[in-house]
Amino acid sequence: MADKETGRGRGASESRRSDAASSPAETQEPRYAGVSCVPTPPVPALALPLHYGRDHLAAIVRDPNCVFVYWEQQGPRMEEVRREYGKDIFDGACWILRIHSNISDEPQDVPVIPEGCNWYLHVPENGTYVVEIGIVSRKGQFISMSKSNPVATPRKSPSDDGNCEWMLVEGDFQRVVRLTNGKPPLLVGEFASATETFRAPIGSSFVPGRFHGSGSR
């Protein structure tokens, strides 16, 4: 009798499993912390415009010997030039970037393709620069279209000014004195040996703003 009941139970279980396998599974939306995770439709990508309808020239320092410039000449400036110099002023004209600097009295001209919209300028280090984009007409006249912001390139080497004195901040120094009960802090390792160079001599008075070290004056 027990074998028959066991067989019936197994048969019923197998029947339920077969029914579940044959029937399509119900689709349920996954939920996490009470929030429905319904996939959002993709947002169509918007292409960035090539121009913004203005006259603009910007300069950015890339490194000590390079300035990056980009421009746009889609504003009213070209029509203004045509009204002032003639409709054919751009015919046969050469587009250039004119570089003004504090290093040279004479500007430097670099021919460019106006449709390129950007250029890398190789310049000397440690200088200040302003760039103009414009045309040189068939008569050799330069007509400016836009002017950039001024930029300054850094030097590639340490400063040759040896008169600098490192300042010790009074508040930080007094805080260290309080934490060490008025005694010099104990340092170990390479940091200690490096710090010894900048430690004030024993018995000397602390002077705010004064560099204490082996080369102090």
N, C-alpha and C positions, 0 to 999 in steps of 0.2 A: 504493500500500500504506500509506504513511504517512498519507494522508488518511482511509483506512478506520479505522486504529487511533485516529487523533484523534477521529473521529466516535464510535467505540465508547466512548472515555474520556469524551467529553462526555455521551453518553447515559447512561452509568453514574452520573456525577455528578448529572445531572438526576433520575435515578430515585431516588437516595438522598435528594435534597432533597425530592422529592415524598412519599417514604415517611415522612420525618421530619415533614413538615407534616401528613400525614393521621393519623399515630399520635398519641394524646394524650401531652402532655409529662409526664414524671415529676415529681411534686412533691417537692421537697427542702427541708428546713429550712435557712434561712440560718444560717451559723455564723461567728462572729467570735472570733478568738483562742481557739478551742477551746471556746467557750461556746454552747450551743444557745439560739437566740432564739425560743423558743416563746411566743406571746402568752399572757399570764396572764388568767384570767377576771376580769371586772370585779367589784370589791368593792361590795356593796350599801351605799348611803348610809344612815347612821344619823342620825335626827333628834335634835337636842339637846332635852333635856327643858325644858319651860317653867318648872318648879319642881323644887326638890331636897328638899322636905319639911322646911324649917327656917324659923326666924325670923331675918331678917338685914336690915340696912340699912347701906349703904356710901356714903361720900362721896368724890368725886374733884374736885380743882380743875381747871377747864377753862381759865380765864384770870383776870386780876385781879378781874373783876366777875361771875364765874359759877362756881357749884359744881354739879356733876352728882351726883345721888343715884339709887341703884336699890335696890330692896327685894324681899323675899319674906316673906309671912306665911302659911306653910303648916305651921308647927311647932305645938307644944303651947300657945303663948301665948294663942290665941283661946279655947281650952277653959278655960284657967286664968281668963281674964277672965269668962267665962260663969259659972263656979262661984262666983266671988267677988262679982260684981255682979248676977247674974241672967241667965237664958237670953235675955231680950229686950233686953239692954244695947245690942246693935248696931242694934236697930230704931230708925230715925229719927236715928241718930248721924251726925256729920259727920267724915270722915277728913281729917286735916291733917298737914302737916309743920311742926314747931315748931323754929325756928332760934334757937339760943343763940350769942351772940358776946361778945367782949371789947369791942366798940364800944358796945353798948347794954345797959342793965340790964334792959330789958323784952324778952322773947322775941318773935319775929315768927312769926305763923301764916300758912301758905299752904294753902288747901284743895286737895285732890288727889283723884283717882280711884284707889282702891286697886288696881284691876285693871290700871292703867297700868304699874305696876312700876318706873317711873323718872320723873324730873322734873329740870328745869333751874331752879336758884335764882339770882336776880340779887341780888348782895350787894355791899357796899362793898369797895374794895380794902384791902389791908394789914390784914387782920383774921383772927382765929381763930374757927372755927365748929364747933359740934357740932349735929347734927340728930336730932330724934326724930320717929318716925311714930306716930300714935295717933289716938284718936277723942275728939270732944267729945260727950258724951251729951246727951240731951234736957234734963237738968237743968243743963247747962253745965259738967259735970265733965270734965277732961282725963284720959284714961287712956293711958299710954304703952304702945306695943307693942314697939318696938325703938329702940335708940340707935346712932348712927353713930360711926365713928372721928373724932377731931378732925382738922381740916384748916386750913391757913393760906394765905390768898391773898397774892400778892406785890403790891408797889406798881407803879404804872404809870409812875412818873417816877424819875429818878436820886435817890440818897440825898441828903438835905440835911445830912448829917454831913460837914463839911469838915475834920475833924481827923485824917483818915486819912493815914498815911505809908506809902508803898510800900517794901517791904523788898527789898533786894538780897541774894541768897543768896551767902554767903561762898565756898562751893565753886565755884559757877559763875563768880564774879568772878575767883578765882585761876586757874581754868582758862583764861579769856580772857587774863589777864596772861601766862601761860606761853606761850600760842600766839602772842602778839604781841611776845614778848621784852621785856615790861614797857612797851611803847609803846601808846598808844591805838589801837584798830583803825581802819583806813582805810575809810570808808564813802562811797558815791557815790550820787547821785540823791536822790529825795525821801526815801528812808529815812534818808539821812545828815542831811538838814536836820531831819527830825522827831526823830532821835536826839540831836541837839545840845542839845535842850531838857533832856534827862535826864542829860547827861554831867556828871561832877563837874568843878569848876573845876581848871585846871592848877595843880599844886603842892599841892592840898588832899589831906588824908589820907582814906583810905576808912574809913568807919564802918559796920560791918555793921548792917543793920536801919534805916539812915537814908536818907531819900529825898534824892537829889542832883538838883537842878533849879533852874530860875529862881525857883521859889516856895518853896524850902526855907528852914527857919527855923534 
